[in-house]
């Protein structure tokens, strides 16, 4: 179970990098970006935060 939680944490940060880096590049290049895209990335960040809190509460970040 502990390995499963660490794998979820790894996937959480991997998806974050895969989706946030291209968004940041596009956002910086084209400052007149659609507001829907910004809201969508906010929802995505909120889902990542929920996943991070889940892993934190399960104790996967306690390295004994």
Secondary structure, DSSP 4 states (H G I P E B T S, - for coil): -HHHHHHHHHHHHHHHHHHHHHHHHHHHH-SS--HHHHHHHHHHHHHHHHHHHHHHHHTTT---
